[in-house]
Amino acid sequence: MSNTVIGILGSRLDHQGLGNRRHSRWRPSVGILMQPQFPVDEFVLIHHKDETELAALTVRDMQALAPQARITPYVVDYADPWDFGQVYSQLHEFTRSQRFDPEQHNYYVHITTGTHVAQICLFLLTEANYIPGKLLQTSPSKDGIQGEMQVIDLDLSRYDQIASRFEREAQEGMAYLKGGIETRNAAFNALIAQLEQVSIRSAAPILLTGPTGAGKSRLAKRIFELKKQRGQVSGKLVEVNCATLRGDNAMSALFGHVKGAFTGALTARTGLLREADKGLLFLDEIGELGLDEQAMLLRAIEDKVFTPFGSDKETSSDFQLIAGTNRDLFQRVRDGKFREDLLARINLWTYELPGLRHRLEDLEANIEYELQQFTRKVGHKVSFNKAAREQYLAFAHSPRATWRANFRDLNSSITRMATLASGGRITEEILNGEIQRLRYDWGSFQPPAATDAASLLREVLGAEVLAGIDQFDQAQLAEVVRVCRASKSLAEAGRTLFNVSRTQRASSNDSHRLRVYLQKYGLVFAELANSE
């Protein structure tokens, strides 16, 4: 196969004086043709139209050195050689003008000469395979004018150490965002994997959604710490719950105020946006923010400027926004309570954190995490005895455990038991009291319902149908009905009821399994959900 070199004329390195001195000095483009182990069949020499004289001289010298090689000039005409857009556009046009045939020719892209902008553009075009070749780097040698040459293969799969380093850094970032918890939920892990990339590559707004207690605030703090570790922010993390902001206080807290802006404004106030300059602003429950504040926030995000309350002068703040909400912001827009333009601006990177009921495979790891946190706080180790641990896990995975407040419920539960653990051991006695406490708390939120399986099924099926069902099946069916009534969808009910067996299948269709079971008794999920 023949060798084709593509390079840019070096206005300085290839010059080296237009007289005879040039023959005694290293010139990169010419030196490639002097490599004894690297025969060149064609050299495409790219040069600017203003360098015609130097290009003609260089081509003559190259032809004199290697008469067997075909030297092909290619003229570019960008107005500014340091403008990425202009340079890349014309070099990209060059690649489109060539008929590359990698089956017959080896292509090498010489990136020693030309401006740094041109070198970067050639690298990008080669890396993206617009030029199907390898990079060629040359350098002067101590004894000779031909210089030294090195071929750079862009196939990074050959550089396992480099690839593994980047993979290791990504894994470390993911582990940090997860608080070191070995989570197993596939959807959550995929969410964290992408969020790790977004956190260190983007300063655009991030929207975290999900139910109360799903971990939005904790995750926002870890995003900030990760960005700080990677040098992405130099300012501080500023947090505020928008549900606590009302009226003049909202404007003042967020954007600051001048002295005398309103009754009681005895001194000026900086405002949270200004405090977050060069850092990160976390607005939790952003759906509770007033429309006026939303309008000012939108401008602050887009233009990095805002006007403090009562002032006629703008101030600036360069912050990254993370917003949190357990509301459906699209519904808030439809209700006229949230600005559509603000939602469009903060909806670039949106991540819905699942509640604890949808991450039961991660429950055991989170229990261990809560115990470790408690141990650090009190200074002595606390753990379950074997029987208590097994019973707690069984209860925690059962339909009776609704985990209404998600990880806040789990944190409170572990804290109570660990506090009562004499000698650092959580026993069955402590566990039984905790389970009663949780069931009472969760039951307090439930509407009045039939107290036993027979009464519940009589309400759903009727006395005549109920009479033909075994008591064993009645107990099971009653629990299924209760779960269906407490679930928002057929899929959610299926995940709850088949929480163990679904993890042992290559693919699970919880909705179908539950639908078939209900059909056995002539029941439909939608009717059960509405009958509550």
C-alpha positions as CSV (number, residue, x, y, z in Angstrom):
1,M,0.0,0.0,0.0
2,S,1.2,3.5,-0.8
3,N,1.7,6.3,1.8
4,T,0.0,9.6,1.5
5,V,0.9,12.5,3.8
6,I,-1.4,15.5,4.5
7,G,0.2,18.5,6.1
8,I,0.0,22.3,6.4
9,L,2.8,24.5,5.3
10,G,4.7,26.0,8.2
11,S,5.2,29.7,7.6
12,R,8.0,29.7,10.2
13,L,9.4,26.2,10.4
14,D,9.3,25.5,6.7
15,H,10.7,28.9,5.9
16,Q,14.2,28.9,7.6
17,G,15.3,31.6,5.2
18,L,14.6,31.6,1.5
19,G,18.3,31.4,0.5
20,N,20.6,28.5,0.5
21,R,20.6,28.4,4.3
22,R,17.4,26.5,4.2
23,H,19.2,23.4,2.9
24,S,21.2,23.2,6.1
25,R,18.3,23.5,8.5
26,W,15.5,21.2,9.6
27,R,12.2,21.9,7.9
28,P,9.3,19.7,9.0
29,S,7.5,19.2,5.7
30,V,10.7,18.7,3.7
31,G,12.2,16.5,6.4
32,I,9.4,13.9,6.1
33,L,10.6,13.0,2.6
34,M,14.1,12.4,4.0
35,Q,13.1,9.5,6.3
36,P,14.8,6.4,5.0
37,Q,12.2,3.9,6.4
38,F,9.2,6.0,5.3
39,P,8.6,6.2,1.6
40,V,6.1,8.8,0.6
41,D,4.1,8.4,-2.6
42,E,2.0,11.6,-2.3
43,F,2.2,14.7,-0.1
44,V,-0.8,17.0,0.0
45,L,0.6,20.4,1.1
46,I,-2.2,22.7,2.4
47,H,-1.2,26.4,2.4
48,H,-2.8,29.8,2.6
49,K,-3.2,31.9,-0.5
50,D,-0.9,34.5,1.0
51,E,1.9,32.0,1.2
52,T,2.2,31.1,-2.5
53,E,5.9,32.1,-2.8
54,L,7.0,29.9,0.1
55,A,4.7,27.1,-1.0
56,A,6.2,27.1,-4.5
57,L,9.7,27.0,-3.2
58,T,8.9,24.2,-0.7
59,V,7.2,22.1,-3.4
60,R,10.3,22.5,-5.6
61,D,12.6,21.4,-2.8
62,M,10.3,18.4,-2.0
63,Q,10.2,17.3,-5.6
64,A,14.0,17.6,-5.8
65,L,14.4,15.4,-2.7
66,A,11.8,12.8,-3.7
67,P,11.1,12.9,-7.5
68,Q,9.1,9.7,-7.2
69,A,6.5,11.4,-4.9
70,R,3.6,13.5,-6.1
71,I,3.4,16.8,-4.4
72,T,-0.1,18.3,-4.5
73,P,-0.7,21.8,-3.2
74,Y,-4.1,22.7,-1.8
75,V,-5.0,26.4,-1.2
76,V,-7.1,27.7,1.7
77,D,-8.3,31.3,2.2
78,Y,-9.5,31.9,5.8
79,A,-9.5,35.5,6.8
80,D,-8.3,34.8,10.4
81,P,-6.0,31.8,10.9
82,W,-6.9,31.9,14.6
83,D,-10.7,31.6,14.1
84,F,-11.8,28.0,14.8
85,G,-15.0,28.3,12.8
86,Q,-13.2,29.6,9.6
87,V,-10.3,27.2,9.8
88,Y,-12.4,24.1,10.6
89,S,-14.9,25.0,7.9
90,Q,-12.2,25.2,5.1
91,L,-10.3,22.1,6.3
92,H,-13.6,20.2,6.5
93,E,-14.2,21.3,2.9
94,F,-10.8,19.9,2.0
95,T,-11.7,16.5,3.4
96,R,-14.8,16.5,1.3
97,S,-12.9,17.3,-1.8
98,Q,-10.6,14.3,-1.4
99,R,-11.4,10.7,-2.5
100,F,-9.9,8.7,0.3
101,D,-9.3,5.0,-0.4
102,P,-8.0,3.4,2.8
103,E,-8.0,0.0,1.2
104,Q,-5.2,1.1,-1.2
105,H,-3.5,4.0,0.7
106,N,-2.1,4.6,4.1
107,Y,-2.9,8.2,5.2
108,Y,-0.9,10.2,7.6
109,V,-1.8,13.7,8.9
110,H,1.2,15.8,9.8
111,I,0.3,18.1,12.8
112,T,3.7,19.6,13.5
113,T,3.3,22.7,11.3
114,G,0.5,25.3,11.0
115,T,-1.1,27.3,13.8
116,H,-2.4,25.6,16.9
117,V,-5.9,26.2,15.7
118,A,-5.1,24.4,12.4
119,Q,-3.4,21.5,14.2
120,I,-6.4,21.0,16.5
121,C,-8.8,21.1,13.5
122,L,-6.8,18.5,11.7
123,F,-6.7,16.3,14.8
124,L,-10.5,16.6,15.2
125,L,-11.1,15.7,11.5
126,T,-8.8,12.7,11.8
127,E,-10.3,11.6,15.1
128,A,-13.8,11.8,13.6
129,N,-12.5,9.8,10.6
130,Y,-13.1,12.5,8.0
131,I,-9.5,11.7,7.2
132,P,-9.1,7.9,7.6
133,G,-5.6,7.9,8.8
134,K,-3.0,8.3,11.6
135,L,-1.3,11.3,13.0
136,L,2.3,12.1,12.2
137,Q,4.5,14.1,14.5
138,T,8.0,15.3,13.6
139,S,10.8,17.0,15.6
140,P,14.3,18.2,15.0
141,S,17.2,15.8,15.6
142,K,20.6,16.6,17.0
143,D,22.6,15.2,14.1
144,G,20.9,15.8,10.8
145,I,18.4,17.9,9.0
146,Q,15.8,15.2,8.3
147,G,14.6,15.2,11.9
148,E,12.7,12.5,13.8
149,M,9.2,11.1,13.1
150,Q,6.6,9.4,15.3
151,V,3.3,7.9,14.2
152,I,0.3,8.4,16.6
153,D,-2.5,5.8,16.3
154,L,-5.8,7.3,17.4
155,D,-7.2,3.9,18.3
156,L,-7.5,4.5,22.1
157,S,-8.6,0.9,22.7
158,R,-4.9,0.1,22.4
159,Y,-4.1,2.3,25.4
160,D,-5.7,0.3,28.1
161,Q,-4.1,2.3,30.9
162,I,-5.5,5.6,29.6
163,A,-8.9,4.1,29.1
164,S,-9.0,2.4,32.5
165,R,-7.9,5.7,34.2
166,F,-10.8,7.6,32.7
167,E,-13.2,4.7,33.6
168,R,-11.8,4.7,37.2
169,E,-12.3,8.4,37.5
170,A,-15.9,8.1,36.3
171,Q,-16.6,5.2,38.7
172,E,-15.2,7.3,41.6
173,G,-17.4,10.2,40.6
174,M,-20.5,7.9,40.5
175,A,-19.6,6.4,43.9
176,Y,-19.2,9.9,45.4
177,L,-22.7,11.0,44.1
178,K,-24.1,7.8,45.6
179,G,-22.5,8.5,49.0
180,G,-20.4,5.4,48.7
181,I,-23.6,3.2,48.8
182,E,-23.4,0.1,46.6
183,T,-26.7,0.6,44.9
184,R,-28.1,-2.2,42.6
185,N,-31.2,-0.5,41.1
186,A,-30.4,-0.4,37.4
187,A,-32.5,2.7,36.6
188,F,-30.9,4.7,39.5
189,N,-27.4,3.6,38.6
190,A,-28.0,4.7,35.0
191,L,-29.3,8.1,36.2
192,I,-26.2,8.6,38.4
193,A,-23.8,7.6,35.6
194,Q,-25.2,10.3,33.3
195,L,-25.4,12.8,36.1
196,E,-21.7,12.3,36.9
197,Q,-20.8,13.3,33.3
198,V,-23.2,16.2,33.2
199,S,-22.0,17.5,36.6
200,I,-18.3,17.8,35.5
201,R,-18.9,18.8,31.8
202,S,-21.8,21.3,32.1
203,A,-22.7,24.5,34.0
204,A,-26.3,24.4,32.7
205,P,-29.3,24.1,35.1
206,I,-30.1,20.7,36.5
207,L,-33.6,19.8,37.6
208,L,-34.1,17.1,40.2
209,T,-37.6,15.7,40.6
210,G,-39.1,13.0,42.7
211,P,-41.1,12.5,45.9
212,T,-40.3,14.1,49.3
213,G,-37.4,12.3,50.9
214,A,-36.0,10.7,47.7
215,G,-32.7,12.4,48.3
216,K,-32.8,15.5,46.1
217,S,-31.1,17.8,48.7
218,R,-28.4,15.3,49.5
219,L,-27.7,14.7,45.8
220,A,-27.4,18.4,45.1
221,K,-24.8,18.7,47.9
222,R,-22.8,15.9,46.4
223,I,-22.9,17.4,42.9
224,F,-21.5,20.6,44.4
225,E,-18.7,18.7,46.2
226,L,-17.8,16.7,43.0
227,K,-17.7,19.9,40.9
228,K,-15.5,21.5,43.6
229,Q,-13.1,18.6,43.6
230,R,-12.8,18.8,39.8
231,G,-12.2,22.6,39.9
232,Q,-15.6,23.4,38.3
233,V,-16.7,25.9,40.9
234,S,-14.8,28.2,43.3
235,G,-17.7,29.7,45.1
236,K,-20.0,28.1,47.8
237,L,-23.2,26.1,47.8
238,V,-26.2,28.2,48.7
239,E,-29.4,26.4,49.6
240,V,-33.0,27.6,50.0
241,N,-36.4,26.0,50.3
242,C,-38.7,28.1,48.1
243,A,-41.7,27.0,50.1
244,T,-40.4,29.3,52.9
245,L,-40.3,32.4,50.7
246,R,-43.4,34.7,50.5
247,G,-44.0,38.2,49.4
248,D,-41.3,40.9,49.8
249,N,-39.2,38.3,51.8
250,A,-39.0,36.2,48.6
251,M,-37.6,39.0,46.5
252,S,-35.3,40.2,49.2
253,A,-33.9,36.7,50.1
254,L,-33.2,35.8,46.5
255,F,-32.1,39.0,44.9
256,G,-31.2,41.2,47.9
257,H,-32.5,44.7,48.6
258,V,-31.3,48.2,49.2
259,K,-31.7,50.1,52.4
260,G,-35.3,51.4,52.7
261,A,-36.7,49.2,50.0
262,F,-39.6,48.4,52.2
263,T,-40.8,48.8,55.8
264,G,-38.2,47.3,58.1
265,A,-35.4,47.3,55.5
266,L,-33.0,49.2,57.8
267,T,-29.9,47.8,56.0
268,A,-29.0,46.5,52.6
269,R,-29.1,42.8,51.9
270,T,-26.8,40.9,49.4
271,G,-29.3,38.2,48.4
272,L,-28.8,34.4,47.9
273,L,-28.1,34.7,44.1
274,R,-25.2,37.1,44.8
275,E,-23.8,34.8,47.5
276,A,-23.8,31.9,45.0
277,D,-21.5,33.8,42.6
278,K,-18.9,31.4,41.1
279,G,-20.7,28.6,43.0
280,L,-23.9,26.6,43.0
281,L,-27.5,27.7,44.0
282,F,-29.9,24.9,45.0
283,L,-33.5,26.0,44.9
284,D,-35.5,23.2,46.5
285,E,-39.3,23.1,45.9
286,I,-38.9,25.6,43.0
287,G,-42.5,25.0,42.1
288,E,-43.5,27.1,45.1
289,L,-41.8,30.2,43.8
290,G,-44.0,33.2,42.9
291,L,-44.4,34.3,39.3
292,D,-42.6,37.6,39.8
293,E,-39.6,35.8,41.4
294,Q,-39.7,33.3,38.5
295,A,-39.4,36.1,35.9
296,M,-36.4,37.6,37.7
297,L,-34.8,34.2,38.2
298,L,-35.1,33.4,34.4
299,R,-33.2,36.6,33.5
300,A,-30.6,35.8,36.2
301,I,-30.0,32.4,34.7
302,E,-29.8,33.6,31.1
303,D,-28.0,36.9,31.4
304,K,-26.3,36.5,34.8
305,V,-27.7,39.8,35.9
306,F,-30.6,40.9,38.1
307,T,-31.9,44.0,40.0
308,P,-32.0,43.9,43.8
309,F,-35.4,44.8,45.3
310,G,-35.8,48.6,45.5
311,S,-32.7,49.3,43.4
312,D,-32.3,50.9,39.9
313,K,-28.9,49.3,39.3
314,E,-28.2,45.8,38.1
315,T,-25.9,43.4,39.8
316,S,-24.3,40.2,38.4
317,S,-23.8,36.7,39.7
318,D,-22.3,33.8,37.7
319,F,-23.8,30.7,39.4
320,Q,-25.0,27.3,38.4
321,L,-28.6,26.4,39.3
322,I,-29.9,23.1,40.6
323,A,-33.6,23.1,41.1
324,G,-35.6,20.5,43.1
325,T,-39.3,19.8,43.1
326,N,-41.8,17.1,44.0
327,R,-44.4,18.9,41.9
328,D,-45.5,18.2,38.3
329,L,-44.1,21.5,36.9
330,F,-45.9,20.9,33.6
331,Q,-49.2,20.8,35.4
332,R,-48.2,23.9,37.3
333,V,-47.6,25.6,33.9
334,R,-51.1,24.5,32.8
335,D,-52.6,25.9,36.0
336,G,-50.9,29.2,35.4
337,K,-48.6,28.9,38.5
338,F,-45.3,28.3,36.8
339,R,-43.7,30.1,33.9
340,E,-43.4,28.0,30.7
341,D,-40.2,29.9,29.6
342,L,-38.5,29.2,33.0
343,L,-39.5,25.5,32.8
344,A,-38.0,25.3,29.3
345,R,-34.8,26.8,30.6
346,I,-34.3,24.5,33.6
347,N,-35.6,21.4,31.9
348,L,-32.3,20.8,29.9
349,W,-31.0,18.1,32.3
350,T,-33.9,16.6,34.3
351,Y,-33.5,13.6,36.6
352,E,-36.4,11.9,38.5
353,L,-35.2,10.3,41.7
354,P,-37.2,7.1,42.5
355,G,-38.8,6.7,45.9
356,L,-37.6,4.0,48.3
357,R,-40.5,1.7,47.3
358,H,-39.1,1.6,43.8
359,R,-35.5,0.9,45.0
360,L,-36.1,-1.9,47.4
361,E,-33.0,-3.8,46.0
362,D,-31.0,-0.9,47.4
363,L,-32.6,-1.1,50.9
364,E,-30.1,-3.2,52.6
365,A,-27.2,-1.1,51.5
366,N,-28.9,2.1,52.6
367,I,-29.7,0.5,56.0
368,E,-26.0,-0.2,56.4
369,Y,-25.2,3.4,55.3
370,E,-27.6,4.8,58.0
371,L,-26.0,2.6,60.7
372,Q,-22.5,3.9,59.7
373,Q,-23.7,7.5,59.8
374,F,-25.1,7.0,63.3
375,T,-21.9,5.3,64.4
376,R,-19.8,8.3,63.3
377,K,-22.2,10.6,65.1
378,V,-22.3,8.9,68.5
379,G,-18.8,7.4,68.4
380,H,-19.7,3.8,69.0
381,K,-20.7,1.0,66.7
382,V,-24.4,0.0,66.4
383,S,-25.7,-3.1,64.5
384,F,-28.6,-5.6,64.3
385,N,-28.5,-9.0,65.8
386,K,-29.0,-11.6,63.1
387,A,-32.7,-12.4,63.8
388,A,-33.7,-8.7,64.2
389,R,-31.9,-7.9,60.9
390,E,-33.7,-10.6,59.0
391,Q,-37.1,-9.6,60.4
392,Y,-36.5,-5.9,59.6
393,L,-35.6,-6.7,56.0
394,A,-38.6,-8.9,55.6
395,F,-40.9,-6.2,56.9
396,A,-39.2,-3.4,54.9
397,H,-39.7,-5.4,51.7
398,S,-43.3,-6.3,52.5
399,P,-46.4,-4.4,51.2
400,R,-47.1,-3.3,54.7
401,A,-44.0,-1.0,54.6
402,T,-45.2,2.0,52.5
403,W,-42.1,4.2,53.2
404,R,-44.2,7.3,52.6
405,A,-41.4,9.7,53.4
406,N,-38.9,7.5,51.6
407,F,-35.3,7.7,52.9
408,R,-36.3,10.2,55.6
409,D,-38.5,7.4,57.0
410,L,-35.6,5.0,56.8
411,N,-33.3,7.5,58.5
412,S,-35.7,8.1,61.3
413,S,-36.4,4.4,61.8
414,I,-32.7,3.5,62.0
415,T,-32.0,6.4,64.3
416,R,-34.7,5.4,66.8
417,M,-33.6,1.8,67.0
418,A,-29.9,2.6,67.2
419,T,-30.6,5.1,70.0
420,L,-32.4,2.5,72.0
421,A,-29.8,-0.2,71.3
422,S,-28.2,-1.0,74.7
423,G,-24.7,-2.3,74.1
424,G,-24.9,-1.3,70.5
425,R,-27.2,-4.2,69.4
426,I,-30.7,-3.8,67.9
427,T,-32.8,-6.7,69.2
428,E,-36.1,-8.2,68.2
429,E,-37.7,-6.4,71.1
430,I,-36.6,-3.0,69.8
431,L,-37.5,-4.1,66.3
432,N,-41.0,-5.0,67.2
433,G,-41.7,-1.7,68.8
434,E,-40.3,0.1,65.8
435,I,-42.5,-1.9,63.4
436,Q,-45.5,-1.0,65.4
437,R,-44.5,2.6,65.4
438,L,-44.0,2.7,61.6
439,R,-47.3,0.9,60.9
440,Y,-49.2,3.3,63.1
441,D,-47.6,6.3,61.5
442,W,-48.3,5.1,58.0
443,G,-51.7,3.8,58.9
444,S,-52.6,7.3,60.1
445,F,-52.4,8.6,56.5
446,Q,-54.7,5.8,55.1
447,P,-58.4,6.5,54.6
448,P,-60.9,4.3,56.5
449,A,-61.0,0.8,55.0
450,A,-62.4,-2.6,55.7
451,T,-60.7,-4.0,58.7
452,D,-60.4,-7.7,57.7
453,A,-60.0,-9.6,54.4
454,A,-63.5,-10.9,54.3
455,S,-65.1,-7.5,54.7
456,L,-62.7,-6.0,52.1
457,L,-63.4,-8.7,49.5
458,R,-67.2,-8.6,50.2
459,E,-67.0,-5.0,49.3
460,V,-65.1,-5.7,46.1
461,L,-66.5,-9.0,44.9
462,G,-69.9,-9.4,46.7
463,A,-70.9,-12.0,49.2
464,E,-71.9,-14.6,46.6
465,V,-68.5,-14.7,44.8
466,L,-66.7,-14.5,48.1
467,A,-68.4,-17.6,49.4
468,G,-66.7,-19.6,46.6
469,I,-63.1,-18.6,47.5
470,D,-61.0,-20.5,50.0
471,Q,-59.9,-18.7,53.1
472,F,-56.3,-19.1,52.1
473,D,-56.9,-17.4,48.8
474,Q,-59.0,-14.7,50.5
475,A,-56.0,-13.6,52.6
476,Q,-53.8,-13.4,49.5
477,L,-56.3,-11.6,47.4
478,A,-57.2,-9.1,50.1
479,E,-53.5,-8.1,50.4
480,V,-53.4,-7.7,46.6
481,V,-56.4,-5.4,46.6
482,R,-55.0,-3.3,49.4
483,V,-51.7,-2.8,47.4
484,C,-53.6,-1.9,44.2
485,R,-55.7,0.7,46.1
486,A,-52.5,2.2,47.5
487,S,-50.7,2.3,44.2
488,K,-50.8,5.0,41.5
489,S,-50.5,2.5,38.6
490,L,-50.7,-1.2,37.7
491,A,-46.9,-1.2,37.2
492,E,-46.3,0.2,40.6
493,A,-48.5,-2.3,42.3
494,G,-46.8,-5.1,40.3
495,R,-43.4,-3.9,41.5
496,T,-44.5,-3.9,45.1
497,L,-46.1,-7.4,45.0
498,F,-43.4,-9.1,43.0
499,N,-40.5,-7.3,44.6
500,V,-38.4,-10.4,45.1
501,S,-39.2,-12.6,42.1
502,R,-38.9,-9.8,39.7
503,T,-35.1,-9.5,40.5
504,Q,-34.6,-13.2,39.6
505,R,-36.0,-12.9,36.1
506,A,-34.0,-11.9,33.0
507,S,-37.0,-9.6,32.0
508,S,-40.0,-8.9,34.2
509,N,-43.5,-7.8,33.2
510,D,-45.0,-7.0,36.6
511,S,-48.1,-5.4,35.0
512,H,-49.0,-8.5,33.0
513,R,-48.5,-10.8,35.9
514,L,-50.8,-8.7,38.2
515,R,-53.4,-8.2,35.4
516,V,-53.6,-12.0,34.9
517,Y,-54.0,-12.6,38.6
518,L,-56.8,-10.1,38.9
519,Q,-58.6,-11.4,35.9
520,K,-58.8,-14.8,37.6
521,Y,-61.3,-13.1,40.0
522,G,-62.9,-10.8,37.4
523,L,-61.1,-7.7,38.8
524,V,-59.6,-4.7,36.9
525,F,-56.9,-2.5,38.5
526,A,-58.6,0.8,37.4
527,E,-61.8,-0.2,39.2
528,L,-59.9,-1.1,42.3
529,A,-57.9,2.1,42.3
530,N,-61.1,4.2,41.9
531,S,-63.1,2.3,44.4
532,E,-60.9,3.5,47.3
